[in-house]
Amino acid sequence: MELSFPDIEGPVAQRGIGIIAPFDLALERELWRWAPLEVSLHLARTPYEPVPVSLAMAELVSNPAHLTAATRDVLHVEPEVVAYLCTSGSFIKGLAHERSLREIICRAGAQDAVTTSGALVEAIGHLGISRISVITPYDEVLTHRLHEFLGEAGCGVVRSDHLGLGGGIWKVNYRTIAERIFGADHPDAEAIFVSCTNLPTYDIIEPLEMALGKPVLTANQLTMWACLGRMKLPMMGPGKWLLDVF
């Protein structure tokens, strides 16, 4: 029997994004929902650390040696950009430290680098946002570090809420997150930022933006948006305010 194949070369040419994730990331499936058909995500994880979500954990998962090793783990598949997918690990020591993390990733061999908190700074700059509300799953200490980071970037926090979780962040349901976002809104806030790449948000962004009439920016959304922008690919998924930024 003679086999017949379609007259195509296929498969679709693959374009890669390297992802450096904290050891406890549980939302790979959400990340893939932001990716166009031709984009593949190649994940590496930082080593396990037996500590709760905290300032100490954020410092451990942003260790330069860990980022260097994780970057090298994904280089063989030739990603066009490598993203450090951790909000707290990239904001805890301010803008200069966030920049240094990108430099570490590039020195390890990446063509280009993104961090989640760096993507947040890019987004508020592109959207012209100077006043924002934030919601985090962290404790008060770590949440305050986010306020300081945003302040250094020229964006004031007008209202804030935090869940105070030490683990299991990916288990928080949409209803709880949506209620907290509504509670964190403020008339003076030009947008709301939902921190943490382990907090699920994909399906609630669009209805919340429609209800609140302002951008709802989330950690995974912004990280993928910044990566796709560097690859000259269109923004995918919910988040109408970001669709035409790059």
C-alpha positions in Angstrom: 0.0 0.0 0.0 1.3 3.4 -1.0 1.3 6.1 1.7 0.1 9.6 0.8 1.2 12.7 2.7 0.0 16.3 2.5 2.2 18.5 0.4 3.6 20.4 3.4 7.0 20.5 5.0 5.7 20.8 8.6 5.6 20.8 11.5 5.2 24.5 12.1 8.7 26.0 12.7 9.3 26.1 16.4 10.3 29.3 18.2 11.4 28.8 21.8 11.1 30.6 25.1 13.2 29.4 28.0 11.5 29.6 31.3 13.4 29.6 34.7 10.7 28.7 37.2 10.9 28.5 41.0 10.8 24.9 42.3 7.2 25.1 43.4 5.6 26.3 40.1 2.4 24.4 39.4 0.9 26.5 36.6 2.7 25.3 33.5 -0.6 24.7 31.9 -1.6 28.4 32.3 1.6 29.5 30.8 1.0 27.5 27.6 -2.4 29.2 27.2 -0.5 32.4 26.5 1.7 30.9 23.8 0.9 31.1 20.0 1.0 27.8 18.0 4.6 28.3 16.9 6.0 28.9 20.4 7.4 26.2 22.6 8.2 26.8 26.3 11.3 25.0 27.7 11.2 24.9 31.5 14.0 24.6 34.0 13.5 24.9 37.8 15.6 26.2 40.6 16.6 23.7 43.3 14.1 22.7 46.0 14.4 24.8 49.2 12.6 23.6 52.3 11.2 27.0 53.3 7.7 28.6 53.1 6.9 31.4 50.6 8.7 34.4 52.2 11.4 36.9 51.8 13.9 34.1 52.5 12.5 31.9 49.7 12.5 34.8 47.2 16.2 35.3 47.9 17.0 31.6 47.5 15.2 31.2 44.2 16.9 34.2 42.7 20.4 33.0 43.6 22.7 33.9 40.7 24.3 30.4 40.6 20.8 28.8 40.3 19.8 31.2 37.4 23.1 30.5 35.6 22.6 26.8 35.8 19.0 26.9 34.8 19.8 29.1 31.8 22.4 26.7 30.6 19.9 23.8 31.0 17.6 25.3 28.3 20.2 26.8 25.9 20.6 23.6 23.8 17.1 24.0 22.4 18.0 27.6 21.2 15.3 29.8 22.9 15.1 33.3 21.5 14.5 34.7 25.0 14.9 33.3 28.6 12.4 34.5 31.2 12.9 34.3 35.0 9.4 33.5 35.9 9.2 34.8 39.5 7.7 38.0 40.7 9.1 38.2 44.2 12.5 36.9 43.3 12.9 39.7 40.8 11.5 42.6 42.9 13.0 42.0 46.4 16.1 44.1 46.0 14.9 46.8 43.6 15.4 47.8 40.0 19.2 47.5 39.9 18.9 43.9 41.2 16.2 43.1 38.6 18.5 44.4 35.9 21.4 42.3 37.3 19.3 39.1 37.1 18.8 39.7 33.3 22.5 40.3 32.9 23.3 37.0 34.7 21.0 35.2 32.3 22.5 36.8 29.3 26.1 36.1 30.5 25.1 32.5 30.9 24.4 32.5 27.1 20.8 33.6 26.6 20.1 35.8 23.5 17.8 38.0 25.5 16.3 38.0 29.0 13.1 38.9 30.8 12.0 38.9 34.4 8.4 39.0 35.7 9.0 42.2 37.7 10.9 43.8 34.8 7.9 43.0 32.6 5.7 44.8 35.1 7.9 47.9 34.9 7.7 47.7 31.1 4.0 47.4 31.1 3.3 50.3 33.4 5.7 52.4 31.4 4.0 51.6 28.1 0.5 52.1 29.5 1.5 55.4 31.3 0.4 54.1 34.7 1.6 56.1 37.8 -0.9 54.8 40.4 -1.8 51.2 40.9 -3.5 48.7 43.3 -1.9 45.4 44.1 -2.9 42.0 45.4 -0.4 39.4 46.4 -0.6 35.9 48.0 2.4 36.8 50.2 2.9 38.0 53.7 3.0 41.7 54.7 6.8 41.9 54.6 7.2 40.6 51.0 4.2 42.6 49.8 5.8 45.8 51.2 9.0 45.0 49.1 6.7 45.0 46.0 5.4 48.5 47.0 9.0 49.7 47.3 9.9 48.2 43.9 7.0 49.9 42.3 7.8 53.2 44.0 11.3 53.1 42.7 9.8 52.6 39.2 7.7 55.7 39.7 4.4 54.0 40.3 2.6 54.6 43.6 0.5 51.9 45.3 -2.9 53.4 46.3 -4.4 50.2 47.8 -3.0 46.8 48.6 -4.2 43.4 49.8 -2.3 40.2 50.6 -3.4 36.6 51.4 -0.6 35.8 53.7 0.0 32.3 52.3 3.2 30.3 53.0 2.5 27.7 50.3 -0.1 26.0 48.1 -0.7 29.3 46.2 -1.8 27.5 43.0 -4.7 26.1 45.0 -6.5 29.4 45.5 -9.7 29.5 43.6 -10.9 32.1 41.1 -13.7 33.3 43.3 -11.3 34.2 46.1 -8.9 35.9 43.7 -11.7 37.9 42.0 -13.1 39.0 45.3 -9.7 40.2 46.5 -9.1 42.1 43.2 -12.5 43.9 43.6 -11.5 44.7 47.2 -8.1 46.1 46.1 -9.6 48.4 43.5 -9.5 52.1 44.2 -10.9 55.0 42.1 -7.4 56.5 41.9 -5.8 53.2 40.7 -5.2 53.2 36.9 -4.7 49.4 37.0 -4.5 46.4 39.3 -1.5 44.2 39.5 -1.9 40.6 40.7 1.5 39.3 41.8 2.9 35.8 41.8 3.4 33.4 38.9 1.9 30.6 41.0 -1.5 32.3 41.4 -4.0 31.3 38.7 -5.6 34.3 36.9 -6.1 33.5 33.2 -9.9 33.1 33.0 -10.8 36.0 35.3 -8.7 38.7 33.6 -11.2 39.6 30.8 -14.4 39.6 33.0 -12.7 41.7 35.7 -11.3 44.2 33.1 -14.9 44.6 31.7 -16.3 45.0 35.2 -13.7 47.4 36.5 -12.9 49.3 33.3 -9.2 49.2 33.8 -6.2 46.9 33.2 -5.9 43.8 35.3 -2.2 42.9 35.0 -1.0 39.5 36.2 2.4 37.9 36.6 2.2 35.2 34.0 0.4 37.4 31.5 3.1 40.1 31.7 6.0 37.7 31.5 4.7 36.1 28.4 3.7 39.5 26.9 7.3 40.7 27.4 8.8 37.5 25.8 6.4 37.6 22.8 7.1 41.3 22.3 10.8 40.6 22.0 10.1 37.9 19.5 7.9 40.3 17.5 4.9 38.0 18.0 1.3 39.2 18.9 0.0 39.2 22.4 -2.2 36.1 23.1 -5.0 35.6 25.5 -7.0 38.1 27.7 -5.7 41.6 28.5 -7.0 44.1 25.9 -4.9 47.0 27.1 -1.7 45.1 26.2 -2.7 43.8 22.8 -1.2 46.5 20.7 1.6 47.7 23.0 4.5 46.1 21.0 
